[in-house]
Amino acid sequence: MSTPTLPEFAGRHIGPREDDLAGMLKVVGRASLDDLVDTAVPGGIRFRGDLDVAPAESEAAVLTELREVAARNRVLTSMIGLGYYGTRTPAVIQRNVLENPAWYTAYTPYQPEISQGRLEALLNFQTVVGDLTGLDTAGASLLDEGTAAAEAMTLMRRSAKVAADAVLLVDEGVFPQTLAVLRTRAVPLGLPVVVADLTAAPDVNVAYADPDSDKYVSVSGAARIVEDPVKKQELWGPAAAAWFPGGAEDPDLALVAILVAEADYWDVKANKAVQIFKLAKAAITGEPPADLAEHRRLRMR
């Protein structure tokens, strides 16, 4: 059995070469590939004839055939809904991410560069999200919404200091495929998933902090969505544009009014050095810090 001469395209990816074969046959103590096959493959299951396989095509011919096959696809309007909607991909993203030659040109048959490209795209995405939100931690899931939600759930469970019997509360409006992934991934975490209509329980808590002046406010009450275009324009600012590119008329932008039931505020009078001293003392003694801030609670109803 001899090694056939392969076209350049196939030869770059298929081995081994004649010298490689000779070295491997010497190690196993066989004179040829035929001798090795006679020893390793029982005669009762061995095919003795010639394989009717057409000669390998060139790279250009293979690409042409693939384009012809792909052209048979019919591009239709997706009506599945449930989060599967049409999107607009900016040209700069398409060219530098999806069509970046450095990512899809395979230089080795065992490690396609597209795998490295996908990892770099994830890192870039994660970095952008971190820069936009200013958060210490940002997810990098580009697979689907379900995976992203499951990763967020895992991060919350592992980073939050909550009771062992805590549950994950999910709104009933979440897409079914996303909920299915959440439930599956919650099993090894031992985290029960509870589905509820969150709009039926409007109780909320809103906190405001101004570290520069050491003022902190916490407001609890019942929330409701308000449609007030004038108020949206009044409250609109440059910071909101990063989250709502459609401006004050963005359909994802909503006003929330809160019927306040209870409010707390803390007004720190001491300077930073005194605050640090009192907090350090509390950490050592285990007793709450005294006179750290003026605290008042207002009950509205």
Secondary structure, DSSP 4 states (H G I P E B T S, - for coil): --PPPPPHHHHTTS---HHHHHHHHHHHT-SSHHHHHHHHS-GGG---S----PPPPPHHHHHHHHHHHHTT--------BTTB------HHHIIIIIT-HHHH--SSTTS-HHHHHHHHHHHHHHHHHHHHH--S------S-HHHHHHHHHHHHHHHS---TT--EEEETTS-HHHHHHHHHHHTTTT--EEEE-GGG--EEEEEEEETTTTEEEEEEEEEEEE--HHHHHHH--HHHHTT-TTGGG-TT--EEEEEEEEEEEEE--S-HHHHHHHHHHHHHH-SPPTTSSEEEEEE--
